[in-house]
Amino acid sequence: MSTFSLDPGADQLAVRDWLHGFAADVMRPAAAEWDEREETPWPIIQEAAKIGVYSMDFYAQQYFDPSGVGIPIAMEELFWGDAGLGLAIVGTTLAAVAVLANGTDEQIGTWAPQMFGTPDDVKVAAFCSSEPDAGSDVSALRTRAVYDEAKDEWVLNGTKTWATNGGIAAVHVVVATVDPTLGAKGQASFVVPPGTPGLSQGQKFKKHGIRASHTAEVVLDGVRVPGSCLLGGKPKLDERLARAREGVKGGKSRNAAMATFEASRPAVGAQAIGIARAAYEVALDYAKTRVQFGRPIIDNQGVAFQLADMKTRIDAARLLVWRASWMAANNQPFTSAEGSMSKLYAGETAKWVTSQAMQILGGNGYTREYPVERMHRDSAIYTIFEGTSEIQRLVIARSISGLPIR
Ligand SMILES: Cc1cc2nc3c(=O)[nH]c(=O)nc-3n(C[C@H](O)[C@H](O)[C@H](O)COP(=O)(O)OP(=O)(O)OC[C@H]3O[C@@H](n4cnc5c(N)ncnc54)[C@H](O)[C@@H]3O)c2cc1C
């Protein structure tokens, strides 16, 4: 087990500085353009691939770093660069983590490279869980997976929504219900390989923020995938379903998918911190240089204290994220839903800090001449996706009370 440390060490600091350079030199100058275009920034993803940031190797290296802070440091720097571009670059990891967490070594070896493609021919991947009637309530998924034993194939039918990279991905990872009587415990994840007939993109959403990241519906109409596309394999699924059936009777079965979500939440919190830090820095600079009533506006306690609170909350959020990331990397159980705590606090902090930054910039903050307007729009998703703030509070409340709070 690695000792928790606030000193990331020389290797992590070098990675941070390297990513900071990419964020400052490549992402920031392109951010406003791709926000306006509302299109997938393929050239930026390709730049990231060329330097090795967009690759399975990079994420695996950070993911398995025992300090736990490799992923949060990387996320914070990229999202300090820009959240829309950041999500376009890291959106694939949602699907990659699903394969890493649930797949066999052979499945990881087969699908991970196809998710990222190559620097000359980059690809993206999508993780498709949410449905029109199953957002927070993941137990309500209607997409069905039925096994065709004669052909050793799974047949998928349903409609997924809000899928990052949905429809433009080479590889889609789809969560579907195998046994509807078991709720979330009756679900399994399937890889849909590139070019599989029956999978198509539905509506592409026009969004408030993170507009360079593609979000769309994915329609699955009689999609047939080989038995080998069931993540983890059939014997493991059968065993898990049998345990769930017993667990349902005894009320004790644990949901592995929810545990995976809980472990990935600190990384999302780190993205929110990147946005908050970026907005805070703009506001601090502005407050020092903007003169009203004959003095810089930061000379007013009303403004200076706002900045003091912004910085304090950002640092507090980072501490929660690093703690949870270290715990996850060192197999420490989240006894008080520390993963949810970190995402809740970081998401709310980003939304609050960016709104304060807009206020400090006054009229300029409200225009697209300055980046805080975009950062504020981008931050709003951090209290919604990967579990809304209310759902994080529900998880924390259940965890600390041991009661089935509703
Ligand atoms: C830009 C974007 C990208 C996304 N990317 C992906 C992706 O790649 N893959 C994927 O699978 N999904 C993705 N999602 C979906 C996202 O995870 C869901 O939107 C989110 O889980 C919330 O679900 P919902 O929108 O259905 O809200 P609902 O569940 O309908 O919630 C509506 C409101 O009710 C509240 N609420 C619901 N239940 C409770 C409760 N029990 N107690 C208190 N309050 C409650 C919520 O907090 C929320 O405020 C994405 C969404 C967006 C907008």
The ligand as a Tripos MOL2 file, in Angstrom:
@<TRIPOS>MOLECULE
LIG
   53    58     1     0     0
SMALL
NO_CHARGES

@<TRIPOS>ATOM
      1 C1        -23.4670   16.0150  -21.5470 C.3       1 LIG1
      2 C2        -23.8470   14.6840  -20.9780 C.ar      1 LIG1
      3 C3        -23.0060   13.6030  -21.1770 C.ar      1 LIG1
      4 C4        -23.3570   12.3560  -20.6670 C.ar      1 LIG1
      5 N1        -22.5770   11.2640  -20.9430 N.ar      1 LIG1
      6 C5        -23.0420   10.0350  -20.6220 C.ar      1 LIG1
      7 C6        -22.3560    8.8700  -21.0960 C.ar      1 LIG1
      8 O1        -21.3160    8.9490  -21.7680 O.2       1 LIG1
      9 N2        -22.8970    7.6590  -20.8260 N.ar      1 LIG1
     10 C7        -24.0480    7.5250  -20.1030 C.ar      1 LIG1
     11 O2        -24.4680    6.3990  -19.9010 O.2       1 LIG1
     12 N3        -24.7200    8.6080  -19.6280 N.ar      1 LIG1
     13 C8        -24.2470    9.8630  -19.8880 C.ar      1 LIG1
     14 N4        -24.9510   10.9660  -19.4470 N.ar      1 LIG1
     15 C9        -26.1720   10.7960  -18.6650 C.3       1 LIG1
     16 C10       -26.0630   11.2910  -17.2280 C.3       1 LIG1
     17 O3        -25.2860   10.4020  -16.4710 O.3       1 LIG1
     18 C11       -27.4960   11.4850  -16.6810 C.3       1 LIG1
     19 O4        -28.0210   12.6340  -17.2920 O.3       1 LIG1
     20 C12       -27.5330   11.6100  -15.1770 C.3       1 LIG1
     21 O5        -27.2290   10.3760  -14.5810 O.3       1 LIG1
     22 C13       -28.8860   12.0840  -14.6480 C.3       1 LIG1
     23 O6        -29.9280   11.3480  -15.1930 O.3       1 LIG1
     24 P1        -31.2120   12.1020  -15.8250 P.3       1 LIG1
     25 O7        -30.6930   13.1340  -16.7360 O.co2     1 LIG1
     26 O8        -32.1530   11.0940  -16.3450 O.co2     1 LIG1
     27 O9        -31.8770   12.8490  -14.6030 O.3       1 LIG1
     28 P2        -33.0160   12.2650  -13.6500 P.3       1 LIG1
     29 O10       -32.5640   10.9830  -13.0620 O.co2     1 LIG1
     30 O11       -34.3140   12.2940  -14.3530 O.co2     1 LIG1
     31 O12       -33.0260   13.3670  -12.4860 O.3       1 LIG1
     32 C14       -33.7250   14.6050  -12.6150 C.3       1 LIG1
     33 C15       -33.5720   15.3570  -11.2920 C.3       1 LIG1
     34 O13       -34.1670   14.5820  -10.2230 O.3       1 LIG1
     35 C16       -33.2140   14.3640   -9.2040 C.3       1 LIG1
     36 N5        -33.4300   13.0310   -8.6140 N.ar      1 LIG1
     37 C17       -33.6290   11.8480   -9.2730 C.ar      1 LIG1
     38 N6        -33.7640   10.8480   -8.3810 N.ar      1 LIG1
     39 C18       -33.6160   11.3950   -7.1510 C.ar      1 LIG1
     40 C19       -33.6430   10.8760   -5.8390 C.ar      1 LIG1
     41 N7        -33.8210    9.5820   -5.5970 N.pl3     1 LIG1
     42 N8        -33.4610   11.7360   -4.8050 N.ar      1 LIG1
     43 C20       -33.2710   13.0540   -5.0210 C.ar      1 LIG1
     44 N9        -33.2260   13.6050   -6.2500 N.ar      1 LIG1
     45 C21       -33.4060   12.7920   -7.3020 C.ar      1 LIG1
     46 C22       -31.8660   14.4430   -9.9010 C.3       1 LIG1
     47 O14       -30.8180   14.7110   -8.9780 O.3       1 LIG1
     48 C23       -32.1110   15.5550  -10.8930 C.3       1 LIG1
     49 O15       -31.9380   16.7950  -10.2520 O.3       1 LIG1
     50 C24       -24.5720   12.2160  -19.9210 C.ar      1 LIG1
     51 C25       -25.3980   13.3410  -19.7120 C.ar      1 LIG1
     52 C26       -25.0640   14.5460  -20.2510 C.ar      1 LIG1
     53 C27       -26.0170   15.7060  -20.0580 C.3       1 LIG1
@<TRIPOS>BOND
     1     1     2 1
     2     2     3 ar
     3     2    52 ar
     4     3     4 ar
     5     4     5 ar
     6     4    50 ar
     7     5     6 ar
     8     6     7 ar
     9     6    13 1
    10     7     8 2
    11     7     9 ar
    12     9    10 ar
    13    10    11 2
    14    10    12 ar
    15    12    13 ar
    16    13    14 ar
    17    14    15 1
    18    14    50 ar
    19    15    16 1
    20    16    17 1
    21    16    18 1
    22    18    19 1
    23    18    20 1
    24    20    21 1
    25    20    22 1
    26    22    23 1
    27    23    24 1
    28    24    25 2
    29    24    26 1
    30    24    27 1
    31    27    28 1
    32    28    29 2
    33    28    30 1
    34    28    31 1
    35    31    32 1
    36    32    33 1
    37    33    34 1
    38    33    48 1
    39    34    35 1
    40    35    36 1
    41    35    46 1
    42    36    37 ar
    43    36    45 ar
    44    37    38 ar
    45    38    39 ar
    46    39    40 ar
    47    39    45 ar
    48    40    41 1
    49    40    42 ar
    50    42    43 ar
    51    43    44 ar
    52    44    45 ar
    53    46    47 1
    54    46    48 1
    55    48    49 1
    56    50    51 ar
    57    51    52 ar
    58    52    53 1
@<TRIPOS>SUBSTRUCTURE
     1 LIG1         1 GROUP 0 **** ****
